[in-house]
Amino acid sequence: MSKTEWTTADIPDLEGRTVVITGANSGLGLESTRNLARARATVIMACRNAEKASQAVADIRASVPDAQIVVQQLDLASLASVRSFSEALLTAGTPIDILMNNAGLMALDESRTVDGFETQIGVNHLGHFALTGLLLPLVAAAPNGRVVAISSDGHRPGKIHLDDLMCDQRRYSRWGAYFQSKLANLLFTSELDRRLRKAQSSTIAVAAHPGMAKTELGKNGKSVTNVVMRRATPVLIRTGVQGCESQLRAAVDPGVRAGEYYGPRFHAFGHPVLETPSRRARDVADAQGLWELSERLTNVTYQF
């Protein structure tokens, strides 16, 4: 099968592999969990809402009865929760073959996390930055471990404001904050990749975006766009089953190389293919600056 025709049917047998997926109880995370469990991976569903996660497990087991799934509570809007979740996995000591940083928020009304971060950059980037840094020893302990960041084509209009990451000094824009957070996902991936290569690690950092897929993103808020998304996504946007293909390819395709970025062939839809991120996403100085700022904000220092 050609590289332009990759589908979930190409997922290899993952027996004995352990995968951690954030935001695994709905949308792209749920469909990724279902497909990886079907391929016999052990999946740790890292979810904020344990009740919804339990319902998701029942849904998966209806079609994959022998699914190996563990649910653990994780709230990416709380660094204390990130540390508690990570400490539990570090204590267990099981190597993590794939860390899929899937959870995300989009176009929220202005708000703050418990740590005082603007919520979209706090959850979409800083929570995952801290989680990855804390769990990196377990990913590095797996042969050829992968960290997969889920970004968006919305990164393309995004601008990173290293001097005002939290929108303290400029007017808050729900979409500007979202675009910044998705750009941050790619800047983080590129800098993590550079540092892994420098350390001669076998772990790789890659990224993906789903194109347009029906999820819960963008539906929570009071703006006109939030209302449109609540009403339009059931009929205008393809399903999460299709949307998860890019991140699954980034996670399991043996041909994927360090630092690569995958998305639908036609940006909004199509089989997952290799893409080139925006020029801003490839800015080395911004990537390094964001990394250093993220370390200070989260108090997480990576050990390579």
Secondary structure, 3 states (H helix, E strand, C coil): CCHHHCCHHHCCCCCCCEEEEECCCCHHHHHHHHHHHHCCCEEEEEECCHHHHHHHHHHHHHHCCCCEEEEEECCCCCHHHHHHHHHHHHHHCCCCCEEEECCCCCCCCCCECCCCCEHHHHHHHHHHHHHHHHHHHHHHCCCCCEEEEECCHHHCCCCCCCCCCCCCCCCCCHHHHHHHHHHHHHHHHHHHHHHHHHCCCCCEEEEECCCCECCCCCCCCCCHHHHHHHHHHHHHCECHHHHCHHHHHHHHCCCCCCCCEEEECCCCCCCEEEECCCCHHHCHHHHHHHHHHHHHHHCCCCCC
